[in-house]
Amino acid sequence: MTKKIKQNLSNELPIVVTTAATAAEAPTASEQQLTVDLELISLLRENADILLRHPELLAVLEVPHQSGQAVSLIERQVSVLRQQRQAQDKRLRELMNVARDNQRLAQSRHGLALSLLAAHDLDDVISAVLDMLSNELAADYAVIKLFSDDKNRIEQSSGLFVDASDAALTLFKTMLEQKNTICGKAITEQKVFLFEENAGNIKSLAVIPLVAGANLGLIGLGANDVERFKSSMGTDFLSQIGELISASLAVHMEM
């Protein structure tokens, strides 16, 4: 009897231990699938030419499509390559448009520089600047405000010259001090100062400070479209033409 009990224990104990270990360590179905997937991925990476060596696989491999229908691997590859090609074509067109815009702006800047060099007086400078701003920058409104201490000059050309001590200029103090061109929206007082009776029509604007040793004035560009002059747009071109105009004004305003 004793011997038989021992025999049963010896036979049963391994079973009990094995069953407990199996219950604790048995992988789930998802874990098993993940293990298989990782092994397959590793094998495919190590044998990237498998489809060249076994082209018959192309006829049986299928990849689910967004439409819900199954397509062959080669059809899926063609679809992916077509999408990549379309994305590249779109990016290339965008770059070409940027290049054309940059070329146009460079030509505009060059033309303005020639016009300013050929200017005989302040009127020629103002005329060249307003013509360029209106035609090349698609601005609905373009104004120039020049600062002066000459009361007679201000009275004779009140639309062009403003009193250099005008309290309204504090609205542009930071911009003038830092020589920063700004784009986007503006407070009502700034729009009224620059565009006067047209201020209510301005949905977006660009303001270019004119500084050449001293604060000479401001250029205001206004648009009916809120998207025309956005705060996120680059201001390099506007700043550069501002420097050209400032240099020319510094000469002719002294005459």
C-alpha positions in Angstrom: 0.0 0.0 0.0 2.7 2.4 0.9 4.6 1.5 -2.2 1.6 2.1 -4.4 1.0 5.5 -2.9 4.6 6.6 -3.5 4.3 5.4 -7.1 1.1 7.4 -7.7 2.7 10.5 -6.1 5.8 10.1 -8.3 3.5 9.8 -11.3 1.2 12.7 -10.4 3.6 15.3 -9.1 5.3 16.0 -12.4 1.8 16.4 -13.9 0.7 18.9 -11.3 3.9 20.9 -11.6 3.8 20.9 -15.4 0.2 21.9 -15.5 0.8 24.8 -13.2 3.8 26.0 -15.1 1.9 25.7 -18.4 -1.1 27.7 -17.1 1.2 30.5 -15.9 3.5 30.6 -19.0 1.3 29.7 -22.0 1.4 32.6 -24.5 -1.8 34.1 -25.7 -2.9 33.8 -29.3 -2.0 37.4 -30.0 1.5 36.9 -28.5 2.0 33.8 -30.6 0.9 35.8 -33.7 3.3 38.6 -32.8 6.1 36.2 -32.5 5.3 34.7 -35.9 5.0 38.2 -37.5 8.4 39.3 -36.1 10.0 36.1 -37.4 8.5 36.7 -40.9 9.5 40.3 -40.9 13.0 39.4 -40.0 13.2 36.8 -42.7 11.8 39.2 -45.4 14.3 41.8 -44.4 17.1 39.3 -44.7 15.8 38.0 -48.0 14.6 41.1 -49.8 15.0 39.5 -53.2 12.6 36.6 -52.3 10.0 37.7 -54.8 12.7 37.8 -57.6 13.8 34.3 -56.8 10.2 33.1 -56.4 8.0 35.2 -58.7 5.2 32.7 -58.4 4.4 34.3 -55.0 3.2 37.5 -56.7 0.2 35.6 -58.0 -0.9 34.4 -54.6 0.0 37.2 -52.2 -2.8 39.6 -51.6 -2.9 42.9 -49.7 -6.2 44.4 -48.4 -7.2 47.7 -50.1 -9.0 50.7 -48.6 -12.0 49.8 -50.8 -12.2 46.5 -48.9 -11.3 44.4 -51.9 -8.2 42.3 -52.0 -5.5 43.2 -54.6 -2.3 41.5 -55.6 1.0 42.6 -54.1 2.2 44.0 -57.3 -1.0 46.0 -57.8 -0.6 47.4 -54.3 3.0 48.3 -55.0 2.0 50.0 -58.2 -0.7 52.0 -56.3 1.8 53.0 -53.6 4.4 54.1 -56.2 1.7 56.1 -58.0 0.8 57.9 -54.8 4.4 58.7 -54.1 4.8 60.0 -57.7 1.8 62.2 -57.3 3.1 63.6 -54.0 6.5 64.3 -55.5 4.9 66.0 -58.6 2.9 68.2 -56.3 5.9 69.1 -54.2 7.9 69.8 -57.4 5.1 72.1 -58.7 5.1 74.0 -55.4 8.9 74.5 -55.6 8.6 75.7 -59.2 5.9 78.2 -58.2 8.1 79.5 -55.3 11.1 79.8 -57.7 8.9 81.7 -60.2 7.7 84.0 -57.4 11.2 84.6 -56.2 12.4 85.4 -59.7 9.5 87.9 -60.2 10.2 89.6 -56.9 13.9 89.8 -57.7 13.0 91.5 -61.0 10.7 93.9 -59.2 13.3 94.8 -56.7 15.8 95.4 -59.5 13.3 97.5 -61.4 12.6 99.6 -58.3 16.3 100.1 -57.7 16.8 101.4 -61.3 13.8 103.7 -60.9 15.1 105.2 -57.7 18.5 105.7 -59.2 16.9 107.6 -62.1 14.7 109.8 -59.8 15.4 113.5 -60.0 13.4 114.6 -57.1 11.2 113.5 -54.3 8.1 113.3 -56.5 9.9 110.9 -58.8 10.7 108.7 -55.8 7.2 108.7 -54.5 5.7 107.9 -58.0 8.1 105.0 -58.6 7.4 103.5 -55.1 3.6 103.7 -55.3 3.6 102.3 -58.9 5.7 99.3 -57.8 3.7 98.7 -54.6 0.4 98.7 -56.4 1.3 96.7 -59.4 3.8 94.2 -58.1 2.4 93.4 -54.6 -1.2 93.2 -55.4 -2.1 95.7 -52.7 -5.5 97.3 -52.9 -4.2 100.3 -51.0 -0.7 101.7 -50.9 0.3 104.8 -48.9 3.5 106.6 -47.9 3.7 108.7 -44.8 6.8 110.8 -44.5 7.8 112.6 -41.2 8.7 116.2 -41.3 9.2 119.2 -38.9 8.5 121.6 -41.7 5.0 123.1 -41.1 4.7 124.5 -44.6 5.6 121.2 -46.2 3.0 119.4 -44.1 0.3 121.9 -45.1 1.2 121.7 -48.8 1.3 117.9 -48.9 -0.9 116.9 -46.0 -1.6 113.5 -47.5 2.1 112.7 -47.8 3.8 114.4 -44.9 2.9 114.1 -41.2 4.2 116.0 -38.2 7.2 114.1 -36.8 5.9 114.9 -33.3 2.4 113.6 -34.0 1.3 111.5 -30.9 -0.1 108.9 -33.3 3.4 107.8 -34.2 3.8 106.1 -30.8 1.6 103.4 -32.3 4.5 102.5 -34.5 7.4 103.2 -32.0 8.6 99.6 -31.6 8.4 98.9 -35.3 10.5 102.0 -36.1 13.0 101.3 -33.4 13.6 97.7 -34.4 13.2 98.4 -38.1 10.7 95.5 -38.3 8.3 95.1 -41.2 5.0 93.6 -39.9 2.2 91.8 -41.7 -1.3 90.7 -40.5 -4.0 92.6 -38.7 -3.6 96.0 -37.1 -5.4 98.0 -34.4 -8.0 100.5 -35.7 -5.9 103.5 -34.8 -3.0 102.3 -36.9 -5.3 101.7 -39.9 -6.9 105.1 -39.5 -3.5 106.9 -39.4 -2.3 105.2 -42.5 -5.4 104.8 -44.7 -7.6 107.5 -43.3 -11.1 107.2 -44.9 -10.3 103.7 -46.3 -9.4 102.2 -42.9 -12.7 100.4 -42.7 -11.9 98.4 -45.9 -8.6 97.1 -44.7 -8.8 93.4 -43.6 -5.0 92.8 -43.6 -2.0 95.0 -44.0 1.8 95.3 -44.2 3.7 98.2 -42.7 7.2 98.9 -43.7 9.3 101.3 -41.6 11.5 103.8 -43.6 14.7 104.3 -41.6 18.0 105.6 -42.8 19.9 107.0 -39.8 16.7 108.7 -38.8 13.0 107.7 -38.9 11.9 108.9 -42.3 8.4 107.5 -42.5 6.1 104.5 -43.1 4.7 102.6 -46.0 1.3 101.0 -45.6 0.0 98.3 -47.8 -3.7 97.4 -47.3 -5.9 94.6 -48.7 -9.6 93.8 -48.8 -8.6 90.1 -48.4 -7.8 89.0 -44.8 -5.4 86.3 -46.3 -3.4 88.7 -48.4 -1.0 89.9 -45.7 -0.7 87.2 -43.1 1.4 87.4 -40.0 3.0 84.1 -41.0 4.3 85.3 -44.3 7.9 86.2 -44.9 8.9 89.9 -44.8 12.4 89.7 -46.3 11.4 91.2 -49.6 9.4 94.0 -48.1 12.2 94.8 -45.7 14.7 94.9 -48.6 12.6 97.3 -50.7 12.1 99.4 -47.5 15.9 99.8 -47.3 16.2 100.8 -50.9 13.4 103.3 -50.6 14.8 104.7 -47.3 18.2 105.2 -48.9 16.7 107.2 -51.8 14.4 109.2 -49.6 17.4 110.2 -47.4 19.0 111.8 -50.4 15.9 113.6 -51.8 14.3 114.7 -48.6 17.5 116.7 -47.9 17.1 118.7 -51.1 
